[in-house]
Amino acid sequence: MQSLLRLLPYLTRHALPFWLGNGGLLLARVFEALIPLFLRQGIDSLADGNTELVFPSLGIAACVIARLFCIVWSRRAIRRLGIEVAYDLRRRVYEHLQYQGSRFFAQHAIGDLMARAINDIQLIRQLVGQGTRTILVLFFSGAVGFAFMLQLAPSLTLLLLPPLPFITVAAYFLAKRVYVASTAVQEGFSNLSDQVQGNLSGIRTIQALGQEEAEIRRFAAVNGEYAERYYDLMHINALIGSLMPMLGASCTLIIIAVGGQQVLEGSISVGTFTAFLWYVGMVLWPVREAGNMVNLVQRGAAATTRIFEILDHEPEIEDRPASDAPTELHGAIELRDLHYRYEDAAVNAVDGISMVVEPGELLSIVGPSGSGKSTLMNILGCLDVPTTGRYVLEGEDVGQLNDNQLAELRGSKIGFIFQTYNLLPRLSALANVQLPLLYGGGKEGRQRSITALEKVGLGSRMKHRPVELSGGEQQRVGIARALVKNPSIILADEPTGNLDTKSGNDIMDILFQLHRDDGITVLIVTHDPEVAASTDRVVSMRDGSVVGDQTSEEYVRSLSAPLGGPR
C-alpha cells in the first residue's frame, strides 16, 4: 500500500477526470440497485393478479439507459486518467535518467531500465485506468447493494456477515503471494530485456566469434526462467479464481435456504426475495472478482515499487543554487586530491589524483585497462562529480556548480570524442554534426557544421549516412561533432581503439592539427606508446592513481625500446 499511496500526487494532478469517473461509477451502481425494486413491484403485482406492468417496465428501461450512460462516461474519464498518469511517470523517469551518473548506470542494466520505463509503467497504467475502475465498481457495487438489501430484509442481510472474515483472511494472504510472484515476474522480464538488448548490441561480435548457438542457449535459459515465474503467478491466480467464487457460492446457498423458507412461511414476498437475490449478486460480485482485483493491484504495486526505486535514486550531481561558472574557457584545469568510487565498489576508481593542465596543452593519459583513465575523463567532462577532492576549471570549483551549469559546460565548452562513434544511423553526417546545436542552430549552425566537416576532411561526404562511411570516416564525424561547439577543451577517450592503423593515424593527425592551429587543450586516453610520445606530456595511471607525469622525451627514455620522434 505504501508504494500505491505514492501514486496519489499523480492522481490529484488530474482531479477532474478522477472525481467525474468516481461520480459516474457511483451513479451507475445506484441505477443498477433501483432495477430490483421495480422488478419486485412487477412480480408482486403479478402474484396479486394485477397485470399492469407499464410503470415497472418503464422504470427498469430508464435505469438501464441511465446506467449505460454513466458507465460509458466514467470509463472514458478513468481510462484517460490512466493514460495521463502513465504519461507523467514516463516523462519523469526519462528526465530523471538524464541526470544520473556513472554509478547509477553501473548498477542498473540498460535492459532493466527499459523494462521499468515501458513494461512497469504499462502495468501502472492498467492499474490506474482499469484497476481503479474495477476497484471502485466492486466497492460501490458491494456498498450500494448492502445498503439496499439491509433496508429490504435486515435478517437475511446479517447471514452474509459470518463468511466475511474467512474471505478477508484468504484475500490478505493470497495478495501477499501475488505481490511476491508479480515482483519476480517483472524482474524476470527485466532480465529477458537485458539479455536481448545486450545480444543485439553486440551481435557482430557474437557472430564474429561464432557464439550464436551459445547465445541462443543462454536466451533459452533466461526465457525459461521467466516462463517458470509466470507459471507460479498463474497458479496463485488460479487458486484465487477458484477459492473466492466458492466462498461467494456458500453465502448464496445460505441465503437461498433461509430466504426460501421465509417465502414459504409468508414472511417475505416472492418479489422481495427475488430483489434480495439480485442484491446478493451485487454484494458477492466483488468476492467473485477478488482474484482479478488482487492480481491487478499487486502487479501494479510491484511495478510502482520498481519505478520509485529509480526515481528515489538521487542524481550524483546535486541540485544546488547556482554559483559562478566559468564564462570563458582557455583550458586551464587543476585537480586537487581527486577521488571517485562507483556505487557498491570496494575501492576507488580514481584515487587521490592531483595534477595541473595548462591552457593549450596536448596531454596523453596512459595505463593498463581498469586503471581509471575513462573515469577520470568522465570527471573532466563534467559527466561525473568527484566523491571527494576538487576539480577546478578556470579557477572555479566544478563541484559547486549545479546541473544546469554543468550541462552548459558539456554542451558548449567541452568536446567529447569516444571510442565508439555513437552516430544516429538514420541521419546524415551533417545532421549528426548539428546535433549538439539547439534545434540545429539554423543557418549559422548549418554553416558551422559544414566548416567542422571540412576541417576533418569530410566536406564532400556530409550528405552520406553513417552506414555509407568507413570506421575512420565515422570517427571523423565524431570529431566534427565535438568541434561544432567551438570547444576550448577536447577529451578523446581511445579515439582510435576501433580503427585500423592508417585510419587511426589520420585521426590523430587531425587532433594534433586542431591543437596546433586553434590552441585547443587536448587530452587523449591511449594505449599506443607512439601516440603518447607525440604529445607534450604523458600521465601514467595505475589502480586509479597517477604513477608518472613526464614530458614526451622523458616518457620515450623510460620505455624499454626507443620509438620514432614526434609526428
C-alpha positions as CSV (number, residue, x, y, z in Angstrom):
1,M,0.0,0.0,0.0
2,Q,2.9,2.4,0.7
3,S,4.0,2.2,-2.9
4,L,0.5,2.7,-4.2
5,L,-0.1,5.7,-2.0
6,R,2.8,7.4,-3.8
7,L,0.7,7.5,-6.9
8,L,-1.8,9.8,-5.2
9,P,0.0,13.0,-6.3
10,Y,-0.3,11.9,-9.9
11,L,-4.0,11.2,-9.4
12,T,-4.7,14.5,-7.7
13,R,-2.9,16.3,-10.6
14,H,-5.8,15.1,-12.7
15,A,-8.5,15.5,-10.1
16,L,-11.4,16.4,-12.5
17,P,-11.5,13.1,-14.5
18,F,-10.9,11.2,-11.3
19,W,-13.9,12.6,-9.5
20,L,-16.1,12.6,-12.6
21,G,-15.2,9.0,-13.1
22,N,-16.0,8.2,-9.4
23,G,-19.3,10.0,-9.6
24,G,-20.3,8.2,-12.8
25,L,-19.5,4.8,-11.3
26,L,-21.4,5.5,-8.2
27,L,-24.5,6.7,-10.1
28,A,-24.3,3.6,-12.3
29,R,-24.4,1.4,-9.2
30,V,-27.4,3.4,-7.8
31,F,-29.3,3.0,-11.0
32,E,-28.5,-0.7,-11.1
33,A,-29.8,-1.0,-7.5
34,L,-33.1,0.6,-8.4
35,I,-33.8,-2.1,-11.0
36,P,-34.7,-4.8,-8.4
37,L,-37.2,-2.5,-6.7
38,F,-39.1,-2.2,-10.0
39,L,-38.7,-5.9,-10.5
40,R,-40.1,-6.6,-7.1
41,Q,-43.1,-4.4,-7.8
42,G,-43.8,-6.2,-11.1
43,I,-43.5,-9.7,-9.6
44,D,-45.7,-8.9,-6.6
45,S,-48.3,-7.3,-8.9
46,L,-48.5,-10.5,-10.9
47,A,-48.8,-12.5,-7.7
48,D,-51.7,-10.3,-6.7
49,G,-53.4,-10.8,-10.1
50,N,-52.6,-7.3,-11.3
51,T,-51.2,-7.4,-14.9
52,E,-50.5,-3.7,-15.2
53,L,-46.7,-3.7,-15.7
54,V,-46.1,-0.5,-17.6
55,F,-44.7,1.6,-14.7
56,P,-42.2,-1.1,-13.6
57,S,-41.2,-1.8,-17.2
58,L,-40.5,1.9,-17.9
59,G,-38.7,2.2,-14.6
60,I,-36.4,-0.7,-15.5
61,A,-35.8,0.7,-19.0
62,A,-34.9,4.2,-17.7
63,C,-32.5,2.7,-15.1
64,V,-30.8,0.6,-17.8
65,I,-30.3,3.6,-20.1
66,A,-29.1,5.9,-17.3
67,R,-26.7,3.2,-16.1
68,L,-25.3,2.7,-19.6
69,F,-24.7,6.5,-20.0
70,C,-22.9,6.7,-16.6
71,I,-20.7,3.6,-17.3
72,V,-19.6,5.0,-20.7
73,W,-18.8,8.4,-19.2
74,S,-16.9,7.0,-16.2
75,R,-14.9,4.6,-18.3
76,R,-13.7,7.3,-20.6
77,A,-12.8,9.6,-17.7
78,I,-10.9,7.0,-15.7
79,R,-9.1,5.4,-18.7
80,R,-8.0,8.9,-19.7
81,L,-6.7,9.3,-16.1
82,G,-4.6,6.1,-16.6
83,I,-3.1,7.5,-19.8
84,E,-2.3,10.8,-18.1
85,V,-0.6,9.2,-15.1
86,A,1.4,6.9,-17.3
87,Y,2.5,9.9,-19.4
88,D,3.6,11.8,-16.3
89,L,5.5,8.9,-14.9
90,R,7.2,8.1,-18.2
91,R,8.3,11.7,-18.7
92,R,9.6,11.9,-15.1
93,V,11.5,8.7,-15.4
94,Y,13.1,9.7,-18.6
95,E,14.0,13.1,-17.3
96,H,15.4,11.5,-14.1
97,L,17.6,9.2,-16.1
98,Q,19.2,12.1,-18.0
99,Y,20.8,13.4,-14.8
100,Q,22.2,10.1,-13.5
101,G,25.9,9.4,-13.5
102,S,28.2,6.5,-14.0
103,R,27.5,5.0,-10.5
104,F,23.8,4.6,-11.4
105,F,24.3,3.1,-14.8
106,A,27.0,0.7,-13.5
107,Q,24.4,-0.6,-11.0
108,H,21.4,-0.8,-13.4
109,A,21.5,-2.7,-16.7
110,I,20.0,-0.9,-19.7
111,G,17.6,-3.7,-20.4
112,D,16.3,-3.5,-16.9
113,L,15.8,0.3,-17.2
114,M,13.9,-0.2,-20.4
115,A,11.7,-2.8,-18.9
116,R,10.8,-0.5,-16.0
117,A,10.2,2.5,-18.2
118,I,8.0,0.6,-20.6
119,N,6.5,-2.6,-19.1
120,D,6.2,-1.4,-15.5
121,I,4.6,1.9,-16.4
122,Q,2.3,0.0,-18.7
123,L,1.2,-2.1,-15.6
124,I,0.7,1.1,-13.6
125,R,-1.5,2.5,-16.5
126,Q,-3.6,-0.6,-16.3
127,L,-3.8,-0.3,-12.6
128,V,-5.0,3.3,-12.7
129,G,-7.1,3.1,-15.8
130,Q,-8.6,-0.4,-15.4
131,G,-7.8,-1.3,-11.8
132,T,-9.1,1.9,-10.3
133,R,-12.4,1.5,-12.2
134,T,-12.6,-2.2,-11.2
135,I,-11.9,-1.4,-7.5
136,L,-14.4,1.4,-7.5
137,V,-17.1,-0.6,-9.3
138,L,-16.6,-3.5,-6.8
139,F,-16.6,-1.2,-3.8
140,F,-19.7,0.8,-4.9
141,S,-21.5,-2.4,-6.0
142,G,-20.9,-4.0,-2.6
143,A,-21.7,-0.9,-0.6
144,V,-24.9,0.1,-2.6
145,G,-26.1,-3.5,-2.7
146,F,-25.6,-4.0,1.0
147,A,-27.4,-0.7,1.8
148,F,-30.4,-1.7,-0.3
149,M,-30.6,-5.3,0.9
150,L,-30.3,-4.1,4.6
151,Q,-33.3,-1.9,4.1
152,L,-35.2,-4.6,2.2
153,A,-34.6,-7.6,4.5
154,P,-32.3,-7.0,7.6
155,S,-32.5,-10.5,8.9
156,L,-31.3,-12.1,5.6
157,T,-28.6,-9.5,5.3
158,L,-27.0,-10.5,8.6
159,L,-26.5,-14.0,7.2
160,L,-23.8,-12.6,4.9
161,L,-21.6,-11.5,7.7
162,P,-20.1,-14.8,9.1
163,P,-18.2,-15.8,5.9
164,L,-16.6,-12.3,5.5
165,P,-13.7,-12.8,8.0
166,F,-12.7,-16.0,6.1
167,I,-12.8,-14.2,2.8
168,T,-10.8,-11.3,4.2
169,V,-8.1,-13.5,5.6
170,A,-7.8,-15.6,2.4
171,A,-7.6,-12.5,0.3
172,Y,-4.8,-11.0,2.5
173,F,-2.5,-14.0,2.4
174,L,-3.1,-14.6,-1.3
175,A,-2.5,-10.9,-2.1
176,K,1.0,-11.2,-0.4
177,R,1.8,-14.2,-2.5
178,V,0.7,-12.4,-5.7
179,Y,2.9,-9.4,-4.8
180,V,6.0,-11.6,-4.4
181,A,5.2,-13.6,-7.6
182,S,4.5,-10.4,-9.6
183,T,7.8,-8.8,-8.5
184,A,9.6,-12.0,-9.6
185,V,7.8,-11.9,-13.0
186,Q,8.7,-8.3,-13.6
187,E,12.4,-8.9,-12.6
188,G,12.4,-11.8,-15.0
189,F,11.1,-9.6,-17.7
190,S,13.9,-7.1,-16.9
191,N,16.5,-10.0,-17.2
192,L,14.9,-11.0,-20.5
193,S,15.0,-7.4,-21.9
194,D,18.6,-7.0,-20.7
195,Q,19.6,-10.3,-22.4
196,V,18.0,-9.3,-25.7
197,Q,19.4,-5.7,-25.6
198,G,22.9,-7.0,-24.9
199,N,22.7,-9.6,-27.6
200,L,21.5,-7.3,-30.3
201,S,24.0,-4.6,-29.3
202,G,26.9,-7.0,-29.7
203,I,25.5,-9.1,-32.5
204,R,28.5,-8.5,-34.8
205,T,30.9,-9.6,-32.1
206,I,28.8,-12.7,-31.3
207,Q,28.8,-13.7,-35.0
208,A,32.5,-13.0,-35.4
209,L,33.3,-15.3,-32.5
210,G,30.8,-18.0,-33.7
211,Q,28.8,-17.8,-30.5
212,E,25.3,-17.8,-32.0
213,E,24.3,-21.2,-30.6
214,A,25.7,-20.3,-27.1
215,E,23.7,-17.1,-27.1
216,I,20.6,-19.0,-28.2
217,R,21.0,-21.4,-25.3
218,R,21.6,-18.5,-22.9
219,F,18.5,-16.8,-24.0
220,A,16.5,-20.1,-23.7
221,A,17.6,-20.3,-20.1
222,V,16.6,-16.8,-19.3
223,N,13.3,-17.2,-21.2
224,G,12.6,-20.4,-19.4
225,E,13.2,-18.8,-16.0
226,Y,10.8,-16.0,-17.0
227,A,8.2,-18.6,-18.1
228,E,8.5,-20.5,-14.8
229,R,8.0,-17.3,-12.8
230,Y,4.9,-16.6,-14.8
231,Y,3.6,-20.1,-14.2
232,D,4.0,-19.6,-10.5
233,L,1.9,-16.4,-10.7
234,M,-0.7,-18.0,-12.8
235,H,-1.0,-20.9,-10.2
236,I,-1.7,-18.4,-7.5
237,N,-4.2,-16.6,-9.7
238,A,-6.0,-19.9,-10.4
239,L,-6.2,-20.6,-6.7
240,I,-7.8,-17.2,-6.1
241,G,-10.1,-17.5,-9.1
242,S,-11.5,-20.8,-7.7
243,L,-11.5,-20.1,-4.0
244,M,-13.3,-16.7,-4.0
245,P,-16.3,-17.8,-6.1
246,M,-16.6,-20.9,-3.9
247,L,-16.8,-18.7,-0.8
248,G,-19.3,-16.5,-2.5
249,A,-21.4,-19.5,-3.6
250,S,-21.6,-20.7,0.0
251,C,-23.1,-17.4,1.0
252,T,-25.7,-17.7,-1.8
253,L,-26.6,-21.2,-0.6
254,I,-27.3,-20.0,2.9
255,I,-29.5,-17.1,1.6
256,I,-31.5,-19.4,-0.7
257,A,-32.1,-21.9,2.1
258,V,-33.2,-19.4,4.8
259,G,-34.9,-17.0,2.4
260,G,-36.8,-19.7,0.6
261,Q,-38.1,-20.9,4.0
262,Q,-39.3,-17.4,4.8
263,V,-41.1,-17.2,1.4
264,L,-42.9,-20.4,2.2
265,E,-43.8,-19.1,5.6
266,G,-45.1,-15.8,4.1
267,S,-42.6,-13.7,6.0
268,I,-41.5,-12.0,2.8
269,S,-43.0,-11.9,-0.7
270,V,-41.6,-13.6,-3.8
271,G,-40.8,-10.2,-5.3
272,T,-38.9,-9.2,-2.2
273,F,-36.9,-12.4,-2.2
274,T,-36.1,-12.0,-6.0
275,A,-34.9,-8.4,-5.5
276,F,-32.9,-9.6,-2.5
277,L,-31.1,-12.2,-4.5
278,W,-30.3,-9.5,-7.1
279,Y,-28.6,-7.5,-4.3
280,V,-26.8,-10.6,-3.1
281,G,-25.3,-10.8,-6.6
282,M,-24.2,-7.2,-6.3
283,V,-22.6,-7.7,-2.9
284,L,-20.9,-11.0,-3.8
285,W,-19.7,-9.9,-7.2
286,P,-16.6,-8.2,-5.6
287,V,-15.9,-11.6,-3.8
288,R,-16.0,-13.5,-7.1
289,E,-13.8,-10.9,-8.8
290,A,-11.4,-10.7,-5.9
291,G,-8.8,-12.8,-7.8
292,N,-8.6,-10.4,-10.8
293,M,-8.6,-7.4,-8.5
294,V,-5.9,-8.8,-6.2
295,N,-3.8,-9.7,-9.3
296,L,-4.2,-6.3,-10.9
297,V,-3.5,-4.4,-7.7
298,Q,-0.5,-6.4,-6.6
299,R,1.1,-6.4,-10.0
300,G,0.6,-2.6,-10.1
301,A,2.0,-2.3,-6.7
302,A,5.1,-4.3,-7.6
303,A,5.5,-2.1,-10.8
304,T,5.1,1.1,-8.7
305,T,7.8,-0.1,-6.3
306,R,10.2,-0.7,-9.1
307,I,9.5,2.6,-10.7
308,F,10.1,4.6,-7.5
309,E,13.3,2.6,-6.9
310,I,14.6,4.5,-9.9
311,L,13.0,7.9,-9.0
312,D,14.3,7.7,-5.4
313,H,17.9,7.3,-6.7
314,E,19.4,10.8,-6.2
315,P,21.5,12.1,-9.1
316,E,25.2,12.3,-8.4
317,I,25.1,15.9,-9.3
318,E,23.3,17.6,-6.5
319,D,20.6,20.2,-7.2
320,R,22.3,23.2,-5.6
321,P,21.9,27.0,-6.1
322,A,23.8,28.5,-9.0
323,S,27.3,29.7,-8.3
324,D,29.8,31.4,-10.5
325,A,30.5,29.3,-13.6
326,P,33.5,30.0,-15.9
327,T,32.1,32.2,-18.7
328,E,35.2,31.7,-20.9
329,L,37.4,28.7,-21.1
330,H,41.0,28.6,-22.1
331,G,41.6,25.0,-21.0
332,A,43.1,25.6,-17.6
333,I,42.5,22.5,-15.4
334,E,43.6,21.7,-11.8
335,L,42.8,18.6,-9.9
336,R,43.3,18.6,-6.1
337,D,43.3,15.2,-4.3
338,L,40.6,13.8,-6.5
339,H,38.7,10.6,-5.5
340,Y,35.8,8.8,-7.2
341,R,34.2,5.5,-6.2
342,Y,31.4,3.7,-8.0
343,E,28.4,2.6,-6.0
344,D,28.9,-0.7,-4.1
345,A,32.6,-0.8,-5.3
346,A,35.2,-1.9,-2.8
347,V,37.9,0.5,-4.0
348,N,38.2,3.9,-5.6
349,A,38.2,4.1,-9.4
350,V,40.1,7.4,-9.1
351,D,42.3,7.6,-6.0
352,G,44.0,10.8,-4.9
353,I,44.9,12.4,-8.2
354,S,46.4,15.9,-8.2
355,M,47.6,17.5,-11.4
356,V,47.6,20.7,-13.5
357,V,46.8,21.1,-17.2
358,E,47.9,24.3,-18.8
359,P,45.8,26.1,-21.4
360,G,46.5,24.8,-24.9
361,E,48.4,21.8,-23.7
362,L,48.4,18.4,-25.5
363,L,48.4,15.7,-22.9
364,S,48.0,11.9,-23.1
365,I,46.9,9.6,-20.4
366,V,48.2,6.0,-20.5
367,G,47.9,2.9,-18.3
368,P,46.5,-0.6,-18.2
369,S,42.8,-1.4,-18.6
370,G,40.9,-0.6,-15.3
371,S,43.4,2.0,-14.1
372,G,40.8,4.7,-14.0
373,K,41.5,6.6,-17.2
374,S,38.0,6.7,-18.6
375,T,36.6,7.5,-15.2
376,L,39.0,10.5,-15.0
377,M,37.8,11.6,-18.4
378,N,34.2,11.5,-17.3
379,I,35.0,13.7,-14.4
380,L,37.0,16.2,-16.5
381,G,34.0,16.2,-18.9
382,C,31.6,17.1,-16.1
383,L,29.7,13.8,-16.6
384,D,30.5,12.7,-13.1
385,V,31.4,14.7,-10.0
386,P,34.2,13.5,-7.7
387,T,33.4,11.7,-4.5
388,T,35.9,13.9,-2.7
389,G,38.5,16.4,-3.8
390,R,38.2,19.3,-6.1
391,Y,38.1,19.8,-9.9
392,V,39.0,23.4,-10.6
393,L,38.3,24.7,-14.1
394,E,39.4,28.3,-15.0
395,G,39.7,28.9,-11.2
396,E,36.1,27.8,-10.5
397,D,35.3,24.7,-8.4
398,V,33.2,22.5,-10.7
399,G,31.9,20.6,-7.7
400,Q,30.0,23.7,-6.7
401,L,28.1,24.1,-10.0
402,N,24.5,22.9,-10.4
403,D,23.4,20.5,-13.0
404,N,22.3,23.2,-15.5
405,Q,25.7,24.9,-15.3
406,L,27.4,21.6,-15.8
407,A,25.2,20.8,-18.8
408,E,26.1,24.2,-20.3
409,L,29.8,23.4,-19.9
410,R,29.3,20.0,-21.5
411,G,27.2,21.3,-24.3
412,S,29.2,24.4,-25.3
413,K,32.7,24.4,-23.9
414,I,33.9,20.8,-23.8
415,G,34.1,18.4,-26.8
416,F,34.0,14.6,-26.4
417,I,35.4,12.0,-28.8
418,F,34.6,8.5,-27.7
419,Q,36.0,5.1,-28.8
420,T,32.5,4.2,-30.2
421,Y,31.2,6.7,-32.7
422,N,27.6,6.9,-31.3
423,L,26.2,8.3,-34.6
424,L,22.4,8.2,-35.3
425,P,22.1,5.8,-38.3
426,R,19.2,7.5,-40.0
427,L,20.7,10.9,-40.0
428,S,23.3,12.2,-42.5
429,A,26.8,13.1,-41.4
430,L,25.8,16.8,-41.5
431,A,22.7,16.2,-39.3
432,N,24.8,14.2,-36.8
433,V,27.3,17.1,-36.5
434,Q,24.4,19.5,-35.9
435,L,23.0,17.5,-33.0
436,P,24.8,19.4,-30.2
437,L,23.3,22.7,-31.5
438,L,19.9,23.7,-30.2
439,Y,17.3,22.8,-32.9
440,G,20.2,22.5,-35.4
441,G,21.3,26.1,-34.9
442,G,19.6,27.4,-38.0
443,K,21.6,28.7,-41.0
444,E,24.5,29.7,-38.8
445,G,24.6,26.2,-37.2
446,R,24.5,24.5,-40.6
447,Q,27.4,26.6,-41.8
448,R,29.4,25.8,-38.6
449,S,28.7,22.1,-39.1
450,I,29.8,22.3,-42.7
451,T,33.0,24.1,-41.6
452,A,33.7,21.4,-39.0
453,L,33.2,18.6,-41.5
454,E,35.6,20.4,-43.9
455,K,38.2,20.6,-41.1
456,V,38.2,16.9,-40.7
457,G,38.2,16.2,-44.5
458,L,34.6,15.2,-45.0
459,G,33.2,18.2,-46.8
460,S,32.2,16.0,-49.8
461,R,30.6,13.3,-47.6
462,M,28.3,15.4,-45.5
463,K,25.1,14.0,-47.1
464,H,26.1,10.4,-46.5
465,R,24.6,8.4,-43.7
466,P,27.0,6.6,-41.2
467,V,26.4,3.2,-42.8
468,E,27.9,4.6,-46.0
469,L,31.1,5.7,-44.2
470,S,34.1,3.8,-43.1
471,G,35.1,3.5,-39.5
472,G,37.7,6.2,-39.8
473,E,35.2,8.5,-41.5
474,Q,32.6,7.9,-38.8
475,Q,35.2,8.8,-36.2
476,R,35.9,12.0,-38.2
477,V,32.2,12.8,-37.9
478,G,32.5,12.4,-34.2
479,I,35.4,14.8,-34.2
480,A,33.4,17.3,-36.3
481,R,30.5,17.0,-33.8
482,A,32.9,17.9,-31.0
483,L,34.3,20.8,-33.0
484,V,31.0,22.4,-33.9
485,K,30.6,23.7,-30.4
486,N,33.9,25.6,-30.7
487,P,35.2,23.9,-27.6
488,S,38.2,25.1,-25.5
489,I,38.9,21.5,-24.3
490,I,38.7,18.3,-26.3
491,L,38.6,15.0,-24.4
492,A,39.4,12.0,-26.6
493,D,38.9,8.6,-24.9
494,E,40.6,5.9,-27.1
495,P,39.5,7.6,-30.3
496,T,41.5,5.1,-32.5
497,G,40.7,2.0,-30.5
498,N,38.3,0.6,-33.2
499,L,40.3,1.7,-36.2
500,D,43.0,0.3,-38.4
501,T,46.5,1.8,-38.3
502,K,46.1,4.2,-41.2
503,S,42.7,5.5,-40.1
504,G,44.0,5.8,-36.5
505,N,47.0,7.8,-37.7
506,D,44.7,10.1,-39.7
507,I,42.5,10.7,-36.7
508,M,45.5,11.6,-34.5
509,D,46.9,13.9,-37.2
510,I,43.5,15.8,-37.2
511,L,43.6,16.1,-33.4
512,F,47.2,17.3,-33.3
513,Q,46.5,19.8,-36.1
514,L,43.5,21.2,-34.1
515,H,45.8,21.6,-31.1
516,R,48.4,23.5,-33.2
517,D,46.1,25.7,-35.3
518,D,43.3,26.5,-32.8
519,G,45.2,26.3,-29.5
520,I,42.6,23.8,-28.1
521,T,43.5,21.9,-24.9
522,V,43.5,18.2,-25.9
523,L,43.6,15.2,-23.5
524,I,43.9,11.8,-25.1
525,V,43.5,8.4,-23.5
526,T,45.6,5.9,-25.5
527,H,47.3,2.6,-25.3
528,D,49.6,3.4,-28.2
529,P,53.1,4.4,-27.0
530,E,53.8,6.2,-30.3
531,V,50.7,8.4,-29.9
532,A,51.7,9.2,-26.3
533,A,55.2,10.0,-27.3
534,S,53.9,12.6,-29.8
535,T,52.1,14.7,-27.1
536,D,53.5,17.4,-24.8
537,R,53.1,15.4,-21.6
538,V,52.3,11.8,-20.7
539,V,50.4,11.0,-17.5
540,S,50.6,7.3,-16.5
541,M,47.9,5.8,-14.3
542,R,47.6,2.5,-12.3
543,D,44.9,1.4,-9.8
544,G,43.2,4.8,-10.0
545,S,46.4,6.8,-9.2
546,V,48.9,8.8,-11.2
547,V,52.2,6.9,-11.1
548,G,54.0,9.1,-13.6
549,D,53.9,12.6,-15.1
550,Q,56.5,13.1,-17.7
551,T,57.4,15.1,-20.8
552,S,57.3,13.1,-24.0
553,E,61.1,12.9,-24.1
554,E,61.2,11.5,-20.6
555,Y,58.4,9.1,-21.5
556,V,60.3,7.8,-24.5
557,R,63.5,7.4,-22.5
558,S,61.5,5.4,-19.9
559,L,60.5,2.8,-22.5
560,S,62.5,-0.3,-23.0
561,A,62.9,0.3,-26.7
562,P,63.2,3.7,-28.4
563,L,60.4,4.9,-30.6
564,G,60.3,7.3,-33.5
565,G,60.2,11.0,-33.0
566,P,57.1,13.2,-32.7
567,R,54.7,13.2,-35.5
